[in-house]
Amino acid sequence: MSFECHEPSSVTDAVALGARFGEEGRFLAGGTDLIIQMRRGKVGPRHVMSLHRVSGLDRIEADGAVRLGALVTHRTIERCPAFQGPLQALVESAAVVGGHQIRNVATVGGNIVNASPAADVVPVLLALDATVTCLGPDGERTLTLDGFLTGPGQTARRPGELLTSVRFDQLPPGSATAFVKAGRRKAMEISVVCVAVRLTLDAAHARCQEARIALGAVAPTTLRARAAERALEGQPLTDEVLRRAGRLAAGECGPIDDVRASARYRRLLVETLVPRALRRSLERIGRAA
């Protein structure tokens, strides 16, 4: 690998470098994905802009809405008190990203920009209706996370743009989240399938008011199971309703056969894990009531 390293000290300087180098430059956050890709020859930037000296990108703000700076690490998410209640799925997903060493440096912004269909935290953010903010030569713009992810390793980020933060609203009363991951091993494993759900019940806790189901490793991008969500909303969440949501979600995904699992097995996992995650969310709402 041969490249020139730059260390901007502000977001403004980082964006200026991004605009200057365009496709020949790459931003470096945690580096847990980029460095591996460079060593394998998948990418070969001539300029690498390290963000380690840029202040403000490593902050979590939780006041009305939640804002995660692009340099927030998975370890920071694990330890954040604001995520120990209804947002517990964030902790669950961050806690299974690699090992301790990886989570100490891997960042939420890097995880999003890497755009792996098997990313662990991304499904949770998708279930939270998250948006991402990018800053580039033409100014700042905000996109839905759903619209930002366009394909395996591909996003709507423009050349030279820097993803600065991800944002989502706090959850209303009667809400909970859950994340479930299936892998071939119990630790340090890429997902065979992962599922994130968010539930909000009505005031009487009798019916589902709003549901979100996001699936990872079963399509070219992390996806929302929208038909399954619609089947839950307005319904009492009986076992049969939950099982039907699992069947619908399995029908909405488009998995592939690879060395980790067959497409058929992945669909069966989705059918099983979606009801499991929904039940876990229901239990958490019940305990908090």
C-alpha positions in Angstrom: 0.0 0.0 0.0 1.3 3.4 -0.9 -0.7 6.5 0.0 -0.3 9.9 1.6 -1.9 10.4 5.0 -3.6 13.7 6.1 -4.8 14.7 9.5 -7.4 17.5 9.3 -8.2 19.2 12.6 -11.7 20.3 11.8 -14.7 19.2 9.8 -14.2 22.1 7.5 -10.6 21.0 6.8 -11.7 17.4 6.3 -14.4 18.4 3.8 -11.9 20.6 1.9 -9.5 17.7 1.6 -12.4 15.4 0.5 -13.3 17.9 -2.2 -9.7 18.3 -3.3 -9.0 14.6 -3.7 -12.4 13.3 -4.7 -12.4 9.6 -5.7 -8.6 9.4 -5.0 -9.2 10.0 -1.3 -10.8 8.1 1.6 -11.8 9.2 5.1 -10.4 7.0 7.8 -12.5 6.6 11.0 -11.8 3.4 13.0 -10.1 1.8 10.0 -11.4 -1.7 10.8 -12.9 -2.1 7.4 -10.9 0.3 5.2 -7.5 -1.0 6.2 -8.5 -4.6 5.5 -9.9 -3.6 2.1 -6.7 -1.7 1.2 -4.6 -4.7 2.2 -6.7 -7.0 0.1 -6.4 -4.6 -2.9 -10.1 -3.9 -3.0 -9.5 -0.2 -2.8 -6.4 1.8 -3.4 -6.8 5.4 -2.4 -3.8 7.7 -3.0 -4.9 9.9 -0.1 -6.2 8.9 3.3 -7.8 11.5 5.5 -7.7 10.4 9.2 -10.5 11.9 11.3 -8.9 11.2 14.7 -8.0 14.9 15.3 -11.5 16.2 14.3 -13.3 17.3 17.4 -17.1 16.8 17.9 -17.6 13.7 15.8 -17.3 11.3 18.8 -20.3 12.7 20.8 -23.7 11.2 21.7 -26.5 13.7 22.2 -29.8 12.5 23.6 -32.1 15.4 24.2 -35.5 15.0 22.5 -33.7 13.2 19.6 -30.6 11.1 19.6 -27.6 12.1 17.6 -24.6 9.9 17.2 -21.5 11.5 15.8 -19.8 9.5 13.0 -16.8 8.7 15.3 -18.8 7.2 18.1 -17.4 3.7 18.7 -19.4 0.5 19.3 -17.9 0.3 22.7 -19.3 3.8 23.6 -22.7 2.7 22.4 -22.4 -0.4 24.7 -21.7 1.8 27.7 -24.1 4.6 27.1 -26.8 4.8 29.9 -29.3 6.4 27.5 -29.5 3.1 25.5 -30.2 0.8 28.5 -34.0 1.1 28.3 -36.2 1.1 25.2 -33.2 1.5 22.9 -31.5 -1.6 24.2 -31.3 -3.1 20.7 -28.5 -0.6 20.0 -26.5 -2.1 22.9 -27.3 -5.7 21.8 -26.1 -5.0 18.2 -23.0 -3.1 19.2 -22.0 -5.8 21.6 -21.6 -8.4 18.9 -19.4 -6.4 16.5 -16.1 -8.3 16.4 -14.1 -8.5 19.6 -13.4 -6.0 22.3 -10.4 -4.6 20.4 -12.5 -4.0 17.3 -15.4 -2.4 19.2 -12.9 0.0 20.9 -12.1 1.6 17.6 -14.8 0.7 15.0 -17.2 3.5 14.5 -20.9 3.9 13.7 -20.1 6.2 10.8 -17.7 3.7 9.3 -20.2 0.9 9.8 -22.8 2.8 7.8 -20.5 4.0 5.0 -19.1 0.5 4.6 -22.6 -0.6 3.6 -22.2 -4.3 4.4 -25.6 -6.1 4.0 -24.5 -8.1 7.1 -23.8 -5.1 9.4 -25.1 -5.5 12.9 -25.9 -1.9 14.1 -27.4 -0.8 10.8 -30.6 -2.8 11.1 -31.3 -1.3 14.5 -30.8 2.2 13.1 -33.1 1.3 10.2 -35.7 0.1 12.6 -35.4 3.5 14.4 -36.1 5.4 11.2 -32.7 7.0 11.4 -31.4 9.7 9.1 -27.8 10.5 8.2 -26.2 13.9 7.7 -23.4 14.4 5.1 -21.3 17.5 4.6 -19.6 18.2 1.3 -18.4 20.9 -1.0 -22.1 21.7 -1.8 -23.1 22.0 1.8 -25.0 19.8 4.2 -27.7 17.4 3.3 -29.8 14.8 5.3 -31.0 11.5 3.9 -33.0 8.6 5.3 -30.7 5.7 6.1 -32.9 3.6 3.9 -32.2 5.8 1.0 -28.5 6.2 1.8 -27.8 2.4 1.4 -27.9 1.6 -2.3 -26.1 -1.7 -2.6 -23.4 -4.0 -1.2 -20.6 -1.6 -0.3 -22.5 1.3 -2.0 -24.1 4.4 -0.7 -25.6 7.7 -1.9 -22.6 9.5 -0.5 -21.1 11.8 -3.1 -17.3 12.1 -3.8 -15.6 14.1 -1.1 -18.6 14.1 1.2 -18.2 13.3 4.9 -20.9 11.5 6.9 -20.9 13.5 10.1 -23.8 12.0 12.1 -26.8 9.7 12.4 -30.0 10.9 14.1 -33.3 9.3 15.2 -36.2 10.4 17.5 -36.6 9.2 21.1 -39.2 6.5 21.4 -42.7 7.2 22.7 -44.1 5.5 25.9 -45.0 1.8 25.4 -42.0 1.2 23.1 -39.1 -1.2 23.0 -36.5 -2.6 20.7 -34.7 -5.9 20.3 -31.9 -7.3 18.2 -31.3 -11.0 17.4 -28.3 -12.4 15.4 -27.6 -15.8 14.1 -24.1 -16.8 13.2 -22.0 -20.0 12.8 -20.2 -19.1 16.0 -21.2 -17.3 19.2 -18.6 -14.5 18.9 -16.6 -12.5 16.3 -18.8 -13.8 13.5 -20.4 -12.2 10.5 -24.2 -12.5 10.6 -25.9 -15.3 8.8 -29.1 -13.4 9.5 -29.8 -10.5 11.9 -33.1 -9.0 12.9 -33.9 -5.7 14.6 -37.4 -4.8 15.7 -39.1 -1.8 17.2 -42.6 -1.9 18.7 -44.9 0.7 20.1 -48.2 -0.4 21.8 -51.3 1.6 22.2 -52.2 3.3 25.5 -53.9 0.1 26.8 -51.0 -2.1 25.7 -53.6 -4.2 23.9 -52.6 -3.6 20.3 -49.6 -2.7 18.2 -49.6 1.0 17.3 -46.4 1.0 15.2 -43.9 -1.6 14.2 -40.6 -1.7 12.4 -38.7 -4.8 11.3 -35.3 -4.6 9.7 -33.3 -7.6 8.3 -29.6 -8.0 7.7 -27.6 -10.4 5.5 -30.7 -11.4 3.5 -30.6 -9.0 0.6 -28.1 -6.6 -1.2 -28.8 -4.0 1.5 -30.3 -4.1 5.0 -34.0 -3.9 4.4 -37.3 -3.1 6.0 -39.9 -5.9 6.1 -42.8 -3.5 5.3 -45.5 -6.1 4.7 -44.7 -7.8 8.0 -44.9 -4.4 9.7 -48.3 -3.6 8.2 -49.6 -7.0 9.3 -48.7 -6.1 13.0 -50.1 -2.6 13.2 -53.5 -2.3 14.7 -53.5 -5.9 15.8 -53.4 -7.7 19.2 -49.9 -9.3 19.2 -50.9 -12.9 19.6 -48.6 -15.8 18.9 -50.3 -16.4 15.5 -49.9 -12.7 14.5 -46.2 -12.8 15.4 -45.7 -16.0 13.5 -47.5 -14.5 10.4 -45.2 -11.5 10.6 -42.2 -13.9 10.5 -43.6 -15.7 7.4 -44.3 -12.4 5.7 -40.8 -11.1 6.5 -39.2 -14.3 5.1 -41.1 -13.8 1.9 -39.9 -10.2 1.6 -36.2 -10.9 1.7 -33.9 -12.1 -1.1 -31.0 -14.1 0.4 -28.3 -15.8 -1.5 -26.4 -19.1 -1.1 -22.9 -18.7 0.2 -20.3 -20.4 2.3 -22.1 -19.4 5.5 -25.6 -20.6 4.7 -28.1 -21.4 2.0 -30.8 -19.0 0.9 -33.4 -21.5 2.1 -31.8 -21.7 5.6 -31.7 -17.9 5.8 -35.4 -17.6 5.0 -36.1 -20.2 7.8 -34.0 -18.1 10.2 -35.9 -15.0 9.4 -39.2 -16.8 9.9 -38.0 -17.9 13.3 -36.1 -14.8 14.5 -38.6 -12.2 13.7 -41.3 -13.6 16.1 -38.5 -14.1 18.7 -37.4 -10.5 18.5 -41.0 -9.3 18.6 -41.7 -11.3 21.7 -38.6 -10.0 23.4 -39.8 -6.4 22.7 -43.2 -7.2 24.1 -41.6 -8.6 27.3 -39.6 -5.5 27.7 -42.6 -3.2 27.3 -44.4 -5.3 29.9 -41.5 -5.1 32.4 -41.3 -1.3 32.0 -45.1 -0.8 32.5 
